[in-house]
Amino acid sequence: MKFAVIVFPGSNCDLDMYHAIKDELGEEAEYVWHDTHDLSGYDGILLPGGFSYGDYLRAGAIARFAGVMDEVRKAAEAGKPVLGVCNGFQILTEAGLLPGMLMRNKDLKFTCRTVSLKVENAHTLFTNEYKEGEEIRIPVAHGEGNYYCDDATYQHLKDNNQIVFTYAEDFNGSRNNIAGIINERGNVLGMMPHPERAVSDLIGGTDGLPLFRSIVKQWRESHVSHA
Amino acid sequence: MKKVKVYVTLRESVLDPQGSAVMGSLHKMGYDEVQDVRIGKYMELVIGDGERDVDALVDELCSRLLANTVIEDYRYEIEEVVSQ
C-alpha cells in the first residue's frame, strides 16, 4: 500500500509519519509537496502535524487552500483513507471535510505529553485492530486542540458513531472529550493525538501501530476481494 | 480604491479562553466593573476598483478565509480612499 505524506511549509511531523509507514509498517510512503496536483498514484493520504503557514490567521486556514487540497478532496470522495493528525485535523476541519473546529486549549497552554484515549468506535477502517472501549496511550502536542461543534453537529456525530477517540480525562476543553472524529462515509479521520509517535517501544509505546495496521488490513482485504 | 476594515470575533455562544484570562487579570487589577472580555481580530484590506461589487466581494473573502463561521462572526466597514 502506498501512502502520500503531504508536506506544507511548516509541517513538522511529516518525518515521523513517513517513518511509521516505511520503517515500522513496511509499507510504501512518499513525501508530497503542497502544490502537487495529482494524488491518483496513492492509496492513502496522510496530513501530518505541525504549524502549516505558521498557523497564521487560524491553524489550517491557509493550508486548506493549498493546491494539493483539491486532490485530497478528490481522494476523500473516491473513498481512499485520509488521515489528518493534529495540524492535519485542523486542516480537514477548515476544509470542511470534517465538521467542527479546533480552538485554543481552555487553559491557553501548549500541552505535550502522553495521554489515555478511549477507542469509542472500533468498526472503522482506521480502528479495526483495536477493541471497542480499549484504552490506549498516545502522545498529544498541541495548543489548539479544543474541539468545538454546535449541539446539532454533536448529536449528528453521536448518532452516526463518528466519534472515534475520546480523552480519558479532559485537559484541553474539547466538547465531550472528543479527540478524533470520522466523516459520515468513514474514510476521513481527524485526530489531535499523534499515533505516528507511538509506533515503537524505543519512543515510549506502540499503541499507535494498530491504527496504521487497520488501514493496511482494510485496504488489502478490499483489494483482494475486488481482484 | 477602497479601504476595508474587517472585525472578526468569536460567536457569542463560544467560550473565549483568552478573553476569560484577560478579564481575570483585569479583575485582579481591581477593575471589577468589567463584565466580559471578548478577543477578536482586526484586519485592513485595500481593494482596487474593479467590476465586482465590493460588498459582495468582501463578504466572500470573509466567509471563505478571513473568518471561520463555525465559531466566528465578522463585520466590516468600507471607506473610499482618494488616491493622491
Chai-1 contact restraints between the chains, C-beta under 6 A:
chainA,res_idxA,chainB,res_idxB,connection_type,confidence,min_distance_angstrom,max_distance_angstrom,comment,restraint_id
A,R58,B,N68,contact,1.0,0.0,6.0,A-B,restraint_1
A,M101,B,N68,contact,1.0,0.0,6.0,A-B,restraint_2
A,M101,B,V70,contact,1.0,0.0,6.0,A-B,restraint_3
A,M101,B,I71,contact,1.0,0.0,6.0,A-B,restraint_4
A,R104,B,P17,contact,1.0,0.0,6.0,A-B,restraint_5
A,K106,B,P17,contact,1.0,0.0,6.0,A-B,restraint_6
A,L108,B,P17,contact,1.0,0.0,6.0,A-B,restraint_7
A,L108,B,A21,contact,1.0,0.0,6.0,A-B,restraint_8
A,Y148,B,I71,contact,1.0,0.0,6.0,A-B,restraint_9
